[in-house]
Amino acid sequence: MRSPIRAAILSIVASVIVGGLLIEGAARWVLDDGMDFDVEMWKYARDIKRVSDNAEIGHEHRPGTGGVYMGVPVQINALGLRDRDITVEKQPGKIRTLMLGDSLTFGWGVKAEDTPAKLLETRLNGDEATPRDEVINTGVGNYNTVMEVAYFLDRGRELKPDMVVLNYFINDAEPSPKRRSALWREYSYAYVFFASTIDKLSRQYFGKADWKTYYRDLYRNGAQDWTAAQEEIRRLADYCRENDIKLLVVNYPELHQLRDYPFPEVTAGVAAAAEANRVPFLDLLPSIRDLEPASLWVSPTDAHPNRIANLRFAASIADKLMSTFPELYHAPPADTDAHSASYIGAAGSAGSWR
């Protein structure tokens, strides 16, 4: 009696294991085309990120790592940044600008040279034979304002920037993410596909908050994480003021709907937080409002800014820096500026470019 029961149990267990392996294999080699946002972001976290020793930072890049995500190569330097190798000590005569931010600043889905930081650096330097402006990309995927400021006060300040640009996106009022290390979360493609599918179906059919409601709820009166973000803007502003560092707060638009933009109250709130701390503010929505939203996405299902969007953003940030901080920045030669402006216009009209 016991033997048949044992055999049946073993048969069921074996079937479950084989079925699980088949599903996992299908997820890895059939479903994974290298362009699914949730899966690619999971790979990026698995391959490149680690838990930080600083609890406020939460997670960080592991120096010297790399990979290919959304079809784009990513390389992390010795300082844990998606940037070329740089020295902590600033070279004489250089103007160093530090870009704080999340996956938009990191440049999710675009090449390193097409990130906002590198396009801004190119724009600021123009055709100078000896480039003077150095723009450093400290963006990390899934950071929020609390984590960005914690990074700066712990490590970024050691780079001795002349200017800090706090790049703000609407999800920067989310709570700081916690890494959960269950085996299936760490290693299973199938788990990621199923979790992503369940989330999408829940939003579409089962009453889970849609993206507009979700974002607005982050900013409801008394929302804890939005309050924390505002406090971090104050803390960053105080530090920069006390240490003679210039600061600019830049607001990036959510790219699903540009005409009749659905979140003006969020933009106004970020602007008010900057004004309360006597910090200049820039809204990037006007720089891309004339374009079709999907022409600015890295893929048809991923609304992170592509090169077209980042060209517009970099030009707008450069103009703001040069007009607000003329003691630091100088306008590039007229012919270079005109060429760059016409190039951006051409890129902006080519919505099919990817």
DOGUVEX-69682 format. One record per residue (C-alpha): x, y, z. Coordinates in nm, 2 decimals. Layout:
<sites>
east	north	up
X	Y	Z
...
</sites>
This chain:
<sites>
east	north	up
0.00	0.00	0.00
0.27	0.23	0.09
0.47	0.17	-0.22
0.19	0.27	-0.47
0.13	0.59	-0.26
0.50	0.67	-0.26
0.52	0.61	-0.63
0.22	0.83	-0.69
0.37	1.11	-0.48
0.71	1.08	-0.66
0.53	1.09	-1.00
0.34	1.40	-0.91
0.66	1.57	-0.78
0.85	1.47	-1.09
0.57	1.60	-1.31
0.57	1.93	-1.12
0.94	1.97	-1.16
0.95	1.88	-1.53
0.65	2.11	-1.59
0.82	2.39	-1.40
1.14	2.34	-1.60
0.95	2.34	-1.93
0.77	2.67	-1.83
1.10	2.83	-1.72
1.27	2.72	-2.05
0.99	2.86	-2.25
1.01	3.19	-2.07
1.39	3.21	-2.12
1.42	3.10	-2.48
1.08	3.17	-2.64
0.91	3.46	-2.46
1.22	3.66	-2.38
1.30	3.88	-2.68
1.52	4.12	-2.50
1.27	4.40	-2.52
1.02	4.34	-2.24
1.06	4.62	-1.99
0.98	4.42	-1.67
1.22	4.14	-1.76
1.50	4.37	-1.88
1.47	4.58	-1.56
1.48	4.26	-1.35
1.80	4.14	-1.54
1.96	4.48	-1.48
1.88	4.46	-1.11
2.01	4.10	-1.09
2.33	4.16	-1.29
2.44	4.51	-1.18
2.28	4.61	-0.85
2.37	4.53	-0.50
2.23	4.63	-0.16
2.41	4.94	-0.04
2.58	4.97	0.30
2.39	5.30	0.34
2.03	5.21	0.42
1.90	5.54	0.28
2.06	5.47	-0.06
1.91	5.13	-0.06
2.07	4.98	-0.36
2.36	5.08	-0.59
2.55	4.97	-0.90
2.84	4.72	-0.85
3.15	4.88	-1.00
3.29	4.72	-1.32
2.97	4.54	-1.42
2.78	4.55	-1.74
2.53	4.39	-1.97
2.29	4.44	-2.25
1.94	4.56	-2.16
1.66	4.66	-2.40
1.91	4.59	-2.68
2.16	4.85	-2.55
2.50	4.79	-2.39
2.55	4.92	-2.04
2.88	4.95	-1.86
2.94	5.06	-1.50
3.27	5.23	-1.42
3.49	5.19	-1.11
3.28	5.45	-0.92
2.96	5.26	-0.98
2.83	5.50	-1.24
2.71	5.46	-1.60
2.98	5.69	-1.73
3.33	5.68	-1.87
3.61	5.64	-1.62
3.65	5.95	-1.42
3.87	6.07	-1.13
3.73	6.18	-0.80
3.96	6.48	-0.82
3.84	6.74	-1.06
4.09	6.85	-1.32
4.20	7.22	-1.31
3.99	7.45	-1.53
3.70	7.20	-1.56
3.34	7.29	-1.47
3.19	6.97	-1.32
2.81	6.92	-1.33
2.65	6.62	-1.14
2.33	6.48	-1.27
2.12	6.31	-0.99
1.83	6.10	-1.10
1.67	5.76	-1.16
1.63	5.55	-1.48
1.56	5.85	-1.70
1.90	6.00	-1.59
2.07	5.66	-1.61
1.95	5.64	-1.97
1.73	5.33	-1.97
1.70	5.20	-2.33
1.95	5.44	-2.49
2.32	5.43	-2.55
2.56	5.59	-2.31
2.62	5.88	-2.55
2.25	5.94	-2.58
2.18	5.99	-2.20
2.08	6.33	-2.09
2.41	6.38	-1.91
2.63	6.31	-2.22
2.40	6.51	-2.46
2.41	6.80	-2.21
2.79	6.77	-2.19
2.82	6.78	-2.57
2.58	7.08	-2.59
2.77	7.28	-2.33
3.11	7.22	-2.48
3.01	7.29	-2.84
3.32	7.28	-3.07
3.57	7.37	-2.80
3.91	7.23	-2.88
3.96	7.17	-2.51
3.63	7.07	-2.36
3.57	7.26	-2.03
3.24	7.11	-1.91
3.22	6.77	-1.75
2.88	6.63	-1.69
2.87	6.32	-1.47
2.58	6.07	-1.49
2.50	5.93	-1.14
2.15	5.80	-1.23
2.04	5.46	-1.10
1.73	5.28	-1.20
1.45	5.28	-0.94
1.60	5.56	-0.73
1.37	5.82	-0.58
1.45	6.16	-0.45
1.53	6.03	-0.10
1.78	5.78	-0.24
1.94	6.03	-0.48
2.00	6.29	-0.21
2.14	6.02	0.02
2.38	5.91	-0.26
2.50	6.27	-0.31
2.55	6.34	0.06
2.73	6.01	0.11
2.94	5.99	-0.21
2.85	6.23	-0.48
2.98	6.53	-0.29
3.33	6.38	-0.30
3.33	6.46	-0.67
3.34	6.83	-0.58
3.08	6.94	-0.84
3.03	7.31	-0.93
2.67	7.24	-1.02
2.41	6.97	-0.92
2.11	6.90	-1.13
1.83	6.72	-0.94
1.64	6.54	-1.22
1.28	6.48	-1.09
1.03	6.24	-1.23
0.67	6.19	-1.12
0.75	5.85	-0.96
1.02	6.00	-0.74
0.76	6.03	-0.46
0.73	5.65	-0.44
0.86	5.47	-0.13
1.22	5.34	-0.15
1.22	4.99	-0.29
1.34	4.69	-0.08
1.52	4.40	-0.24
1.35	4.07	-0.18
1.58	3.78	-0.22
1.36	3.48	-0.27
1.51	3.23	-0.51
1.23	3.26	-0.76
1.25	3.64	-0.76
1.62	3.63	-0.82
1.65	3.36	-1.09
1.32	3.27	-1.25
1.22	3.43	-1.58
0.88	3.26	-1.56
0.81	3.43	-1.23
0.89	3.77	-1.37
0.67	3.71	-1.68
0.38	3.58	-1.47
0.40	3.86	-1.21
0.41	4.13	-1.48
0.11	3.97	-1.66
-0.09	3.95	-1.35
-0.02	4.32	-1.27
-0.12	4.43	-1.61
-0.44	4.23	-1.61
-0.52	4.36	-1.26
-0.50	4.72	-1.38
-0.70	4.65	-1.69
-0.98	4.43	-1.56
-0.98	4.39	-1.18
-0.99	4.75	-1.04
-0.62	4.80	-0.96
-0.54	5.17	-0.99
-0.45	5.28	-1.35
-0.13	5.47	-1.41
-0.30	5.82	-1.38
-0.47	5.74	-1.05
-0.15	5.57	-0.92
0.06	5.87	-0.99
-0.19	6.12	-0.85
-0.22	5.92	-0.53
0.15	5.96	-0.47
0.08	6.34	-0.42
-0.24	6.33	-0.22
-0.24	6.56	0.09
-0.01	6.43	0.36
0.14	6.15	0.14
0.44	6.04	0.34
0.68	5.98	0.06
0.60	6.31	-0.12
0.66	6.48	0.22
0.99	6.30	0.24
1.09	6.40	-0.11
1.02	6.77	-0.03
1.24	6.74	0.28
1.52	6.59	0.08
1.50	6.88	-0.17
1.54	7.11	0.13
1.83	6.91	0.27
2.01	6.91	-0.07
1.95	7.28	-0.12
2.09	7.36	0.23
2.40	7.16	0.16
2.46	7.31	-0.18
2.41	7.67	-0.04
2.64	7.61	0.25
2.92	7.47	0.02
2.89	7.72	-0.27
2.75	7.46	-0.51
2.49	7.57	-0.76
2.16	7.37	-0.78
1.89	7.33	-1.04
1.57	7.12	-1.01
1.45	6.98	-1.34
1.11	6.82	-1.39
1.07	6.55	-1.65
0.72	6.50	-1.80
0.54	6.16	-1.80
0.55	6.08	-2.18
0.21	5.90	-2.23
0.01	6.22	-2.28
0.17	6.56	-2.36
-0.13	6.76	-2.48
-0.37	6.83	-2.20
-0.10	6.70	-1.97
-0.27	6.51	-1.69
-0.03	6.60	-1.40
0.00	6.98	-1.39
-0.05	6.98	-1.01
0.25	6.75	-0.97
0.47	6.99	-1.17
0.34	7.28	-0.97
0.42	7.10	-0.65
0.78	7.03	-0.75
0.82	7.39	-0.87
0.69	7.51	-0.53
0.93	7.28	-0.34
1.22	7.43	-0.55
1.10	7.79	-0.50
1.05	7.74	-0.12
1.42	7.66	-0.11
1.53	7.94	-0.34
1.64	7.69	-0.61
1.59	7.76	-0.99
1.34	7.52	-1.15
1.30	7.40	-1.51
0.99	7.21	-1.65
1.09	7.01	-1.96
0.73	6.95	-2.09
0.74	7.26	-2.32
1.05	7.12	-2.49
0.87	6.82	-2.63
0.50	6.92	-2.62
0.49	6.95	-3.00
0.58	6.59	-3.06
0.38	6.27	-3.06
0.43	6.09	-2.73
0.52	5.75	-2.89
0.79	5.91	-3.10
0.98	5.98	-2.77
0.97	5.63	-2.63
1.25	5.37	-2.63
1.00	5.11	-2.75
0.63	5.08	-2.83
0.57	4.94	-2.48
0.83	5.14	-2.28
0.78	5.51	-2.23
1.13	5.59	-2.11
1.27	5.88	-2.31
1.46	5.79	-2.63
1.74	5.98	-2.80
1.49	6.22	-2.96
1.35	6.32	-2.62
1.69	6.34	-2.46
1.82	6.57	-2.73
1.53	6.81	-2.66
1.58	6.78	-2.28
1.96	6.84	-2.30
1.91	7.15	-2.51
1.65	7.29	-2.27
1.87	7.21	-1.96
2.18	7.37	-2.13
1.98	7.69	-2.21
1.86	7.71	-1.85
2.21	7.66	-1.71
2.37	7.92	-1.94
2.10	8.18	-1.87
2.07	8.12	-1.49
2.44	8.06	-1.41
2.64	8.27	-1.66
2.93	8.28	-1.41
2.98	7.90	-1.47
2.86	7.84	-1.82
2.93	8.01	-2.15
2.72	7.98	-2.47
2.88	7.77	-2.74
2.99	7.94	-3.06
2.70	8.07	-3.27
2.76	7.83	-3.57
2.77	7.53	-3.33
2.45	7.64	-3.16
2.27	7.68	-3.49
2.39	7.35	-3.62
2.28	7.18	-3.29
1.94	7.35	-3.30
1.87	7.24	-3.65
1.98	6.89	-3.58
1.75	6.87	-3.28
1.46	6.99	-3.49
1.53	6.74	-3.76
1.55	6.46	-3.50
1.23	6.57	-3.34
1.04	6.55	-3.66
1.15	6.20	-3.73
0.91	6.01	-3.51
1.00	5.67	-3.66
1.37	5.69	-3.54
1.45	5.45	-3.26
</sites>
